[in-house]
């Protein structure tokens, strides 16, 4: 007697997006490209560096971020007059480790070492645009996860709109460490979704750690926003709560 075996289709993990992952990647990529195009087009129209003679390098950008990234370049290339603890080129010798933890702990900061030493200002501008693009891409990814609409492109538009908010283009443009918080908020909201579903504990912990290490000043505000997002999701989404939140 033969017994027919039927293999049931594998159940999808809770919270798995209905749309293909390729569509999510496309939405994230489009959001990042739109953000980059908008920032560069706006600066070109306003004739702002590096597209014109006008400079943003005033206040914090000129007196803190560009010099700090220049010292980081020297450290990474082995040309620093001092080290991670002290910078002998600033103020007759000043402590550098607190400045590193406050301004340069972003995982993206070491990318300045790829540019020539004389072009540090260009490198900092490129990091600013890159952070804006990553904020747009992360938001589009989060919105794709939450969306049930068939169109894949509208999260890209909303993600780009988030990254191009007034605070980003006016404040983050000359204070690029704050843009780490712009990236952290959608990532922490994604962590909140994982927590609500009881999934991916290790990636969640690593994501939170990276967001806080990148810039603790904006990470705590992004964490508060993600906590409100989680409370809203718990209040509106159906299904049982995971034990960790019960």
N, C-alpha and C positions, 0 to 999 in steps of 0.2 A: 504494500500500500504506500503510495507516494503522498507526501504532504507538500502542498504548494506553499512556498514561503514568499511572502510579500514584504518587501522592505519599505517601511513607511518613510515618506520624505522627511528629511532632517528639519526639525523645527528651528526657526530662526531665533537667534538670541534676542532677549527682550531689548527693545529700543533700536533694533537694527533698521536703518533707513529703508523705506520701500523702494526708493530710486536706486539705480546702480551706483556703485562707487565712482565710476567714471564720470557720471554727471556731477557728483559732488566735487571731484577734482577739477572738472571744467569750470564749475561755478566759482571755486576758490581762485583758480588761475585768472579768470576774467575779472573778478573783484580786485585782485592785486594789480592787474594791468591797468584797469580803469583808474585806480588810485594813483599809480605812478604817472599815467598820462595827465591826469588832472593837476597834480602838484607841479609837474614840470611845465605844463602849458600855462598855468597861472603865474609861475615865476618868470617864464619867458615873456608873457604879456606885460608883467610889471617891471621887466628888465632888472630882475634881482639875480644876484650871484647864484649859479655860475653862468647865467644867460644874459647878464648885463652889468653895468657899473655899480648898481646899488647893492649894498651889503646888509645881511642880517646879523653880521658878526659884531653885535653890540651887547652890552650887559653880560649876562651869563655865558653866552656862546663865545664871545671873544675873550673873556677873562677867566673862564673856567674850562669849558668843554674842549675847545680846540687845544689849549695848552696841556690839559690832562691827557687827551688822546695822543698828543705829540710825545709826552713822556712815556705813555704806554707803548708807542711805536719804538722808542729808544730801548725800553725794557725787552720787548720781544725780539729786537734785532741785536741785542747785546751791546748797545751804544749808550746806555744811560749813565749819567753822572750821579750815581747813587743806586738805589734799588727799589724794591717794593715797599720798604719801610720809610725811606727818606728820599727826598728829591732835592739835591744840592743846587739845582739851577733856579729854584723858586724861593724868593724871599730869604736869601742867604742860608737856605737849608730849612725845609719844612717836612713834616710827616706826610707820607704819601698813602699809607695803608688806609686811613679813614676816607680819604678822597677816592681811593679805588673802590672801597665798599659802597660808597654813596653814588658815585658817578660812572664807574667803569666796569661794574660787575656783570653787565649784560653779556650773554653769550655771543652777541654780535660785535661787541667792542673790539676784540682782537682782529677783526677783518681790516682794520685800518693799516695793519702791517703789510697788506698786499699793495698798498699805494706807495709811491715815492715819498720820502720825508718832506719834501718841499710842497707836496700836494695834500697835506693833512686836512686843510679846510675843505677840499673837494671830497676827501674820504668821509668826513663827518657829514657833509651834505648827502652823500650816497647812503650812509647809514640811516639818516633821517627819512629819506624816501623809502628805503627798504623796510624800515619799521612800520611806516604807514601802509605799505603794501601787505605786510604780514598781518596787521590788524584787520585789514579788509578781508584777506583770505580766511583768517580764523573765524570771523563773523559769518561769512558766507557758508563756511563748513557747518557752523552751529545752526544756522537757519535752515540749511538743507536737512539737517537731522531732525529738526522740529516740524518741517513742512510736510504736508500731505498733497500739495499742489503738484500737478504733473510738470509744469514749466520749471526748468532748471536754472533759468537765467535771472529770475527776479531776486533770489537771494544774493546773487552777485551785485546787482544794483544797490540793494540795501546794505550789503557789506561795504561797498565802496562809499556809500553815503555816511555810514558810521565812521569810517576811517577819515573822511574829509569833513568832519564836524568842525564848527567854528573854533572850539578849544584846540583841536589838533593843528589846524593851519595857522593859528595866531599865536598860541602859547608853546605848543610842542615843537614848532619850527625852530625856535631859538633855545629851547630847553629840551634836547632830544631824550634825556633820561626819562622824562615823563611819558614818552611814547611807549615805554615798556609796559606801563599800566594799561594803555590802550590795547595792547596785544593781550595782556593778562586777563582782562575782563571776559572776553568770549571764551578763552581757554578754561577759565575757572567755572564758567557756566557749563561748559562741556563736562568738567569734573563733577559738577552738581548733578548733571544727568546720569553719569556713571554711578554716583552714590545713590541716587533715587532708584536705579535699577539693580543695585547691588553687583555691579560688574567692574572689571578692570581695576582692582585696588592698587596694583603696582604702578601702572601708567598714571593713575590719578595722583598718587603720592609724588611721583617724579615731576609731574606737571606743576603741582603746587610748589614744590621745592624750587624749580627753575624760575617760576614767576616771582617768588619772594626773593630769591638770590639776585635776580636781574635788577630789581629796584624795589626795596622794601617800602619806600615812601609812597609809591603809587599802588603797590601790591595790596596793602591793607585796605585801601579804598575799593580796589577791584574785588577783594574778597567780600567786603560788605555788600557790594552790588550783587555778587554771585549768590550770597546767602539769601538776599531778597528774592532773587530769581528762583532759587530752590524752594523757598516758602510758597511762592506763587504757583510753581509747578505741582507741589504737593497738594495745594488747595484746589487746583483745577483739573489735574490729570487723574484719570481713573486707575484702577488696579490697586493691589495691596502694596503697602510700603515695605521696603526691605527691613530686616531685623535691626540693622544698624541705626535706622531712623525711627523705628517703632517706639 
